[in-house]
Amino acid sequence: MKGEPRELKLTVNGKPYELKVKPNTLLVDILRKNLKLTGTKIGCLDSACGACTVNIDGKAVRSCSVLALQVNNREVITIEGVADGDKLHPIQEAMVEHGAIECGFCTPGMVMSARALLDENPSPTREEVREAIQGNLCADEGYVKYIEAIEMAAERMRGGK
Amino acid sequence: MIADFEYFAPKTVEKALSLVSQYKEEAKIIAGGQSMLIIMKQGLLTPEYLIDIKGIAALDYIKYDEGKGLRIGALTIHRAIEKSPVIQKHFGVLSETERNLATTQTRNWGTIGGNLCHGDPAGDPAPVLIALKAKLKLASLGRERTIEVEEFSKDYLEVALEPDEMLIEIQVPIPPPHTGAAYEKLMVMKGDMGIVGAAVSITLSPGNGVCKDARIALSNCASIPLRAKEAEQVLVGKTINDSLLTKAGQIASTEVDPPADVHGSAEYRREMVKVFVKRVTRIALERAKAA
């Protein structure tokens, strides 16, 4: 039947969930409303700003542009799942130290794009870093600090100091 | 915000085809949905039934054969095409196109088949595939057919799929020797939709360097990805030089019927067609010489 809720099984930040969702629900809505993971931000809701970026099966994807049911049996990581307990992820650490934050609204999306990049490519060129966050708009134009912080994090994650 | 629909997520092509044959016009197929969800949110598309084929793993592949050429499953994501070593080696223009097609996030979820079936004349893969003489394999229950990519687009957001059909595969033939291809588009920001774009493939005669074949296809210059056939004829049979490149651009600008929107007037787009046809043909020519 039209609009009838359907079962959705997925893993978010390592925890398995079984939900019932209406088919027209977006991934970002179940993250924020059902799971109360409000670190994922809604900016434009129109595939333009990248604030809602999460990692699906390790890849950076916009959670406003995916139906929740499309992630059935997939693994989602949100900003809440990036740190290891109280220990920040090197990307977060580098952003804090380097002041790559501005107002903070775009930051979760930036972290998620950077995380997917560094998992796939531990030694990105500056061009590759820029490309990874090309879909993350920062209204404060704080791009340079973000790029530098991601490069710092990459270096630390490779084992350098 | 998105109107209600009944949802199906078939895991095989057969199951998907039986659903589309059952619901026909009332159903829409969604793949990555990177274009489709936008127009669903706007209320421009309100299907009764949504058939989600993103999970059909059998349509996610890239196969290369020296005889048959390149075959790409309809559900291959843009990012996989961009990163494919075999595509980078043999069809570099496709990899380059994918790299600027949209943001990384969109390319990580959106599929080449979804992009083609969306039928947006501003889409990047269609003109490139037209320049490369690619074909599409379409299927309905118990039936298959192939169609030139050039014949696939019918009008704004309309393609030659029957209501009970779906796109299965993109087939790109091996280009003849001494062929070079390129695609570039005018963007406000890298990864944006093109304001205008040009895809060009040039084949040279061995020895004398005369242009044996030229294919020019333009994006966002008409209601469909448009072949500039008269501009091609400016080049075929000639030794291409700078003044011929300029002339090809001028002729192409008379063949287009561009839209006017916030990104550019029709007049501006015509001017940009001149620039891009010349620029991209020059790149294709250099690549053909080096091939």
Interface residues (C-beta under 8 A of the other chain):
Chain A: M1 K2 G3 E4 R6 K22 P23 N24 L26 L45 D46 S47 G50 T53 I56 K59 A60 V61 R62 S65 V66 L67 L69 Q70 N72 S113 A116 E131 A132 Q134 G135
Chain B: M1 I2 A3 D4 F5 E6 Y7 A9 I30 G33 Q34 L37 I38 K41 E48 L50 D52 K54 G55 R79 R99 A102 T103 T104 Q105 T106 N108 W109 M189 K190 G191
